[in-house]
Amino acid sequence: MKVTILYFAALRERVGMAREECDLPAAIDTVGGLRDWLAARGAPWTEAFGETARVRAAVDQVMVRNDAALRAGAEVAFFPPVTGG
């Protein structure tokens, strides 16, 4: 399944790109599975997704949890934790 992945703010800086298209292995069918797969790619993704519980995600511009299903052609956006003040 092919998806488009968008990286925002500090995640974009860590991985060195704003977007990429990936052909996912058949076993990757949730946002959590995608996060784990990205982290397993090695540097710089390991560092960017080291604290996956703090990284937020949206699928097709809707905020989702780790168990959200993926579909072919989906746009998955990852956002780093944000602090306010």
DSSP file (Angstrom, degrees, kcal/mol; ACC not computed):
  #  RESIDUE AA STRUCTURE BP1 BP2  ACC     N-H-->O    O-->H-N    N-H-->O    O-->H-N    TCO  KAPPA ALPHA  PHI   PSI    X-CA   Y-CA   Z-CA
    1    1 A M              0   0    0      0, 0.0    23,-3.5     0, 0.0     2,-0.5   0.000 360.0 360.0 360.0 133.8    0.0    0.0    0.0
    2    2 A K  E     +A   23   0A   0     21,-0.3    71,-3.4    19,-0.0    72,-0.3  -0.838 360.0 172.0-100.0 132.0    1.4    3.4   -0.9
    3    3 A V  E     -A   22   0A   0     19,-2.3    19,-2.6    -2,-0.5     2,-0.5  -0.929  30.6-124.9-132.3 158.6    0.8    6.4    1.4
    4    4 A T  E     -Ab  21  75A   0     70,-2.7    72,-3.4    -2,-0.3     2,-0.5  -0.915  24.9-157.8-102.7 130.1    2.1    9.9    1.6
    5    5 A I  E     -Ab  20  76A   0     15,-3.4    15,-2.0    -2,-0.5     2,-0.4  -0.932   4.2-164.1-112.8 129.2    3.8   10.9    4.8
    6    6 A L  E     -Ab  19  77A   0     70,-3.0    72,-2.6    -2,-0.5     2,-0.4  -0.928   2.9-159.3-111.7 135.7    4.1   14.5    5.9
    7    7 A Y  E     - b   0  78A   0     11,-2.7     2,-0.3    -2,-0.4    72,-0.1  -0.951  11.0-159.8-115.2 133.3    6.5   15.6    8.7
    8    8 A F    >>  -     0   0    0     70,-1.6     3,-1.6    -2,-0.4     4,-0.5  -0.856  44.4 -33.1-117.7 150.1    6.0   18.9   10.5
    9    9 A A  H 3> S+     0   0    0     -2,-0.3     4,-1.9     1,-0.3     3,-0.4  -0.151 128.5   6.6  52.7-125.3    8.2   21.2   12.6
   10   10 A A  H 3> S+     0   0    0      1,-0.2     4,-2.4     2,-0.2    -1,-0.3   0.817 131.0  56.7 -61.5 -32.3   10.9   19.4   14.6
   11   11 A L  H <> S+     0   0    0     -3,-1.6     4,-2.5     2,-0.2     5,-0.3   0.918 106.1  50.5 -64.3 -41.7   10.1   16.1   13.0
   12   12 A R  H  X>S+     0   0    0     -4,-0.5     4,-1.5    -3,-0.4     5,-0.9   0.906 111.6  48.5 -60.4 -42.7   10.7   17.6    9.5
   13   13 A E  H  <5S+     0   0    0     -4,-1.9    -2,-0.2     1,-0.2    -1,-0.2   0.901 112.0  49.0 -65.5 -40.6   14.0   19.0   10.7
   14   14 A R  H  <5S+     0   0    0     -4,-2.4    -2,-0.2     1,-0.2    -1,-0.2   0.907 117.8  37.6 -68.1 -42.0   15.1   15.6   12.2
   15   15 A V  H  <5S-     0   0    0     -4,-2.5    -1,-0.2     2,-0.2    -2,-0.2   0.648 104.5-128.4 -87.5 -12.9   14.3   13.5    9.1
   16   16 A G  T  <5S+     0   0    0     -4,-1.5     2,-0.3    -5,-0.3    -3,-0.2   0.707  75.4  76.1  78.8  19.9   15.4   16.2    6.7
   17   17 A M      < -     0   0    0     -5,-0.9    -2,-0.2    -6,-0.2    -1,-0.2  -0.988  64.6-144.1-156.8 156.0   12.3   16.2    4.5
   18   18 A A  S    S+     0   0    0     -2,-0.3   -11,-2.7     1,-0.3     2,-0.3   0.737  84.2   2.9 -91.6 -27.1    8.8   17.6    4.6
   19   19 A R  E     +A    6   0A   0    -13,-0.2     2,-0.3    -7,-0.1    -1,-0.3  -0.992  56.1 177.5-156.5 157.1    7.1   14.7    2.8
   20   20 A E  E     -A    5   0A   0    -15,-2.0   -15,-3.4    -2,-0.3     2,-0.5  -0.975  25.2-128.9-156.3 155.7    7.7   11.3    1.2
   21   21 A E  E     -A    4   0A   0     -2,-0.3     2,-0.4   -17,-0.2   -17,-0.2  -0.930  30.2-171.0-106.7 133.6    5.8    8.6   -0.5
   22   22 A C  E     -A    3   0A   0    -19,-2.6   -19,-2.3    -2,-0.5     2,-0.8  -0.971  25.9-142.3-128.9 139.6    6.2    5.1    0.8
   23   23 A D  E     -A    2   0A   0     -2,-0.4   -21,-0.3   -21,-0.2    -2,-0.0  -0.899  35.4-148.2 -91.6 110.2    5.2    1.6   -0.3
   24   24 A L        -     0   0    0    -23,-3.5    10,-0.0    -2,-0.8    -2,-0.0  -0.505  16.3-104.5 -84.2 147.8    4.4    0.0    3.0
   25   25 A P    >   -     0   0    0      0, 0.0     3,-1.9     0, 0.0    -1,-0.1  -0.333  38.2-108.2 -60.9 153.3    4.9   -3.7    3.7
   26   26 A A  T 3  S+     0   0    0      1,-0.3    -2,-0.1     3,-0.0     0, 0.0   0.790 116.5  62.2 -57.4 -30.4    1.5   -5.6    3.8
   27   27 A A  T 3  S+     0   0    0      1,-0.1     2,-0.9     2,-0.1    -1,-0.3   0.646  83.0  88.4 -73.4 -14.2    1.7   -6.0    7.6
   28   28 A I    <   +     0   0    0     -3,-1.9    -4,-0.1     1,-0.2    -1,-0.1  -0.756  42.0 136.9 -90.2 106.4    1.6   -2.2    8.2
   29   29 A D        +     0   0    0     -2,-0.9    41,-2.4    40,-0.0     2,-0.3   0.324  53.8  57.4-133.7   6.3   -2.1   -1.3    8.4
   30   30 A T  B  > S-E   69   0B   0     39,-0.3     4,-2.1     1,-0.1    39,-0.2  -0.908  82.1-113.3-133.6 163.8   -2.4    1.1   11.3
   31   31 A V  H  > S+     0   0    0     37,-1.9     4,-2.5    34,-0.3    36,-0.2   0.900 118.8  52.4 -61.7 -41.2   -0.8    4.5   12.2
   32   32 A G  H  > S+     0   0    0     34,-2.9     4,-2.3     1,-0.2    -1,-0.2   0.900 108.5  50.0 -62.4 -41.0    1.0    2.8   15.2
   33   33 A G  H  > S+     0   0    0     33,-0.4     4,-2.3     2,-0.2    -1,-0.2   0.880 109.8  51.3 -63.8 -37.8    2.4    0.2   12.8
   34   34 A L  H  X S+     0   0    0     -4,-2.1     4,-2.8     2,-0.2    -2,-0.2   0.921 108.9  50.7 -65.1 -44.4    3.6    2.9   10.5
   35   35 A R  H  X S+     0   0    0     -4,-2.5     4,-2.6     1,-0.2    -2,-0.2   0.936 112.1  47.1 -57.5 -47.2    5.3    4.7   13.4
   36   36 A D  H  X S+     0   0    0     -4,-2.3     4,-1.9     1,-0.2    -1,-0.2   0.909 112.4  49.8 -62.4 -42.0    7.1    1.5   14.4
   37   37 A W  H  < S+     0   0    0     -4,-2.3     4,-0.5     2,-0.2    -1,-0.2   0.910 111.1  49.1 -63.7 -43.2    8.1    0.8   10.8
   38   38 A L  H >< S+     0   0    0     -4,-2.8     3,-1.5     1,-0.2     4,-0.2   0.938 110.8  49.7 -62.1 -46.5    9.5    4.3   10.4
   39   39 A A  H >< S+     0   0    0     -4,-2.6     3,-1.2     1,-0.3    -1,-0.2   0.848 106.0  57.6 -61.4 -33.9   11.5    4.1   13.7
   40   40 A A  T 3< S+     0   0    0     -4,-1.9    -1,-0.3     1,-0.2    -2,-0.2   0.592  85.7  80.5 -74.1 -10.2   12.9    0.8   12.6
   41   41 A R  T <  S-     0   0    0     -3,-1.5    -1,-0.2    -4,-0.5    -2,-0.2   0.653  99.4-128.4 -69.7 -13.8   14.3    2.4    9.4
   42   42 A G    X>  +     0   0    0     -3,-1.2     4,-1.5    -4,-0.2     3,-1.1  -0.486  57.6  30.2  96.5-170.4   17.2    3.7   11.5
   43   43 A A  T 34 S+     0   0    0      1,-0.3   -28,-0.1     2,-0.2    -4,-0.0  -0.375 117.2  17.0 -63.8 139.8   18.6    7.2   11.7
   44   44 A P  T 3> S+     0   0    0      0, 0.0     4,-2.0     0, 0.0    -1,-0.3  -0.992 127.4  50.9 -92.9  -1.7   17.2    9.8   11.5
   45   45 A W  H <> S+     0   0    0     -3,-1.1     4,-2.7     1,-0.2    -2,-0.2   0.858 103.7  60.3 -66.3 -34.9   13.7    8.2   11.9
   46   46 A T  H  < S+     0   0    0     -4,-1.5    -1,-0.2     1,-0.2     4,-0.1   0.927 110.1  41.8 -58.2 -44.7   14.7    6.4   15.1
   47   47 A E  H >4 S+     0   0    0      1,-0.2     3,-0.9     2,-0.2     4,-0.3   0.900 114.6  50.9 -69.0 -40.6   15.5    9.7   16.8
   48   48 A A  H 3< S+     0   0    0     -4,-2.0     3,-0.3     1,-0.2    -2,-0.2   0.869 121.4  32.6 -65.9 -36.6   12.5   11.4   15.4
   49   49 A F  T >< S+     0   0    0     -4,-2.7     3,-0.7     1,-0.2    -1,-0.2   0.132  82.7 113.1-109.0  19.8   10.1    8.7   16.5
   50   50 A G  T <  S+     0   0    0     -3,-0.9     2,-0.5     1,-0.3    -1,-0.2   0.827  85.1  40.5 -61.0 -32.9   11.9    7.7   19.7
   51   51 A E  T >> S+     0   0    0     -4,-0.3     3,-1.9    -3,-0.3     4,-0.7  -0.602  73.5 165.1-113.0  68.1    9.1    9.0   21.8
   52   52 A T  G X4  +     0   0    0     -3,-0.7     3,-0.6    -2,-0.5    -1,-0.2   0.774  67.9  66.2 -61.0 -27.4    6.2    7.8   19.7
   53   53 A A  G 34 S+     0   0    0      1,-0.2    -1,-0.3    -3,-0.2    -2,-0.0   0.784 104.1  46.7 -64.6 -24.0    3.6    8.3   22.4
   54   54 A R  G <4 S+     0   0    0     -3,-1.9     2,-0.5     2,-0.1    -1,-0.2   0.623  92.0  91.8 -93.1 -14.1    4.3   12.1   22.2
   55   55 A V    <<  -     0   0    0     -4,-0.7     2,-0.2    -3,-0.6    -6,-0.0  -0.705  67.6-148.3 -84.3 126.3    4.1   12.3   18.4
   56   56 A R  E     -C   79   0A   0     23,-2.5    23,-2.7    -2,-0.5     2,-0.3  -0.589  12.5-159.5 -92.3 156.8    0.6   13.1   17.1
   57   57 A A  E     -CD  78  64A   0      7,-0.6     7,-2.4    21,-0.2     2,-0.4  -0.969  11.7-166.8-138.1 152.2   -0.8   11.9   13.8
   58   58 A A  E     -CD  77  63A   0     19,-2.1    19,-2.9    -2,-0.3     2,-0.5  -0.994   9.2-154.0-134.3 142.2   -3.5   12.8   11.4
   59   59 A V  E >  S-CD  76  62A   0      3,-2.4     3,-1.0    -2,-0.4    17,-0.2  -0.980  84.9 -12.9-116.2 122.1   -4.9   10.7    8.5
   60   60 A D  T 3  S-     0   0    0     15,-3.1    -1,-0.2    -2,-0.5    16,-0.1   0.894 132.0 -52.7  51.0  44.8   -6.4   12.7    5.7
   61   61 A Q  T 3  S+     0   0    0     14,-0.4     2,-0.4     1,-0.2    -1,-0.2   0.668 114.9 113.1  69.3  22.8   -6.4   15.8    7.9
   62   62 A V  E <  S-D   59   0A   0     -3,-1.0    -3,-2.4     0, 0.0    -1,-0.2  -0.991  71.5-119.2-123.2 123.7   -8.2   14.1   10.8
   63   63 A M  E     +D   58   0A   0     -2,-0.4    -5,-0.3    -5,-0.3     2,-0.3  -0.361  43.0 179.8 -61.3 136.9   -6.4   13.6   14.1
   64   64 A V  E     -D   57   0A   0     -7,-2.4    -7,-0.6     4,-0.1     2,-0.2  -0.853  25.5-118.0-136.8 167.9   -6.2    9.9   14.9
   65   65 A R    >   -     0   0    0     -2,-0.3     3,-1.7    -9,-0.1   -34,-0.3  -0.471  44.6 -91.9 -97.8 175.4   -4.9    7.4   17.5
   66   66 A N  T 3  S+     0   0    0      1,-0.3   -34,-2.9    -2,-0.2   -33,-0.4   0.777 122.6  58.5 -59.9 -29.0   -2.4    4.7   17.0
   67   67 A D  T 3  S+     0   0    0    -36,-0.2    -1,-0.3   -37,-0.1     2,-0.1   0.424  75.9 124.9 -85.8   4.1   -5.0    2.1   16.2
   68   68 A A    <   -     0   0    0     -3,-1.7   -37,-1.9     1,-0.1   -36,-0.2  -0.407  63.7-118.6 -64.9 135.4   -6.4    4.1   13.2
   69   69 A A  B     -E   30   0B   0    -39,-0.2     2,-0.3    -2,-0.1   -39,-0.3  -0.424  21.1-140.9 -75.6 147.9   -6.5    2.1   10.0
   70   70 A L        -     0   0    0    -41,-2.4     2,-0.3    -2,-0.1    -1,-0.0  -0.772  14.5-166.2-103.8 154.6   -4.5    3.1    7.0
   71   71 A R    >   -     0   0    0     -2,-0.3     3,-2.0   -69,-0.0   -41,-0.0  -0.949  37.0 -82.2-135.1 157.6   -5.7    2.8    3.4
   72   72 A A  T 3  S+     0   0    0     -2,-0.3   -69,-0.2     1,-0.3     0, 0.0  -0.338 116.5  20.8 -58.2 136.1   -3.9    3.0    0.1
   73   73 A G  T 3  S+     0   0    0    -71,-3.4    -1,-0.3     1,-0.3   -70,-0.2   0.439  89.2 148.6  85.1   0.6   -3.4    6.6   -1.0
   74   74 A A    <   -     0   0    0     -3,-2.0   -70,-2.7   -72,-0.3     2,-0.6  -0.286  45.2-134.7 -67.2 152.3   -3.8    8.0    2.5
   75   75 A E  E     -b    4   0A   0    -72,-0.2   -15,-3.1   -70,-0.0     2,-0.6  -0.956  22.5-167.7-106.8 116.6   -2.0   11.2    3.6
   76   76 A V  E     -bC   5  59A   0    -72,-3.4   -70,-3.0    -2,-0.6     2,-0.4  -0.927   1.3-167.2-111.0 121.4   -0.5   10.6    7.1
   77   77 A A  E     -bC   6  58A   0    -19,-2.9   -19,-2.1    -2,-0.6     2,-0.4  -0.899   4.1-157.8-110.9 136.4    0.9   13.7    8.9
   78   78 A F  E     -bC   7  57A   0    -72,-2.6   -70,-1.6    -2,-0.4   -21,-0.2  -0.942   7.8-169.9-115.3 135.9    3.1   13.5   12.0
   79   79 A F  E     - C   0  56A   0    -23,-2.7   -23,-2.5    -2,-0.4   -70,-0.1  -0.969  18.2-128.7-125.4 136.2    3.4   16.4   14.4
   80   80 A P        -     0   0    0      0, 0.0   -25,-0.1     0, 0.0   -32,-0.0  -0.321  45.8 -78.4 -74.2 165.8    5.8   16.7   17.3
   81   81 A P        -     0   0    0      0, 0.0     2,-0.4     0, 0.0   -26,-0.1  -0.359  50.0-148.2 -61.2 146.1    4.7   17.5   20.8
   82   82 A V        -     0   0    0     -3,-0.1     2,-0.4    -2,-0.0    -3,-0.0  -0.953   7.0-156.8-121.2 136.8    3.9   21.2   21.2
   83   83 A T        -     0   0    0     -2,-0.4     2,-0.3     2,-0.0     0, 0.0  -0.864   8.5-160.1-109.8 149.6    4.2   23.3   24.3
   84   84 A G              0   0    0     -2,-0.4    -2,-0.0     1,-0.1     0, 0.0  -0.727 360.0 360.0-119.5 170.6    2.4   26.4   25.1
   85   85 A G              0   0    0     -2,-0.3    -1,-0.1     0, 0.0    -2,-0.0   0.408 360.0 360.0-167.3 360.0    3.0   29.3   27.4
